[in-house]
């Protein structure tokens, strides 16, 4: 009886693993698309912010990058 029980649980967990693996394979591409869209949106926001800053006269790239990116870096350091 013990051998039959072990076989049952082995078959059950093998089927469960196969089921979860198939679900994960179908979810992962959608998740990656969502992550890619949010990264693209963030990049476009940063580019538009830098573009508006760089078109001001008498502003150097170094000062502009410090003014734009220092708050972002400060916030990311505080989170860690």
C-alpha positions, -999 to 999 in steps of 0.1 A, spaced: 0 0 0 29 23 8 43 20 -28 10 29 -43 7 60 -22 42 71 -32 34 65 -68 2 86 -65 20 115 -49 48 113 -74 23 114 -103 3 142 -86 33 164 -80 47 158 -115 13 168 -129 12 198 -106 47 209 -117 38 205 -154 6 226 -148 24 254 -129 52 254 -155 27 259 -184 10 287 -165 43 304 -158 53 301 -195 21 319 -205 24 347 -179 61 356 -183 58 372 -218 30 394 -207 49 404 -175 80 412 -196 59 434 -220 45 454 -191 80 459 -176 93 470 -210 65 495 -215 71 511 -181 109 513 -188 101 530 -221 78 555 -205 104 563 -179 131 568 -205 108 591 -225 100 612 -194 137 616 -186 145 625 -222 118 651 -223 130 665 -190 166 667 -202 155 682 -235 136 711 -218 166 717 -195 192 717 -223 173 742 -245 178 769 -218 206 793 -226 238 794 -207 234 761 -190 261 735 -191 255 698 -194 271 691 -161 249 714 -141 218 702 -159 226 665 -153 233 673 -116 201 692 -112 180 665 -130 196 633 -117 207 642 -82 171 640 -67 165 607 -85 198 592 -72 191 605 -37 157 589 -36 171 556 -49 198 556 -23 173 563 5 152 533 -6 182 510 -3 
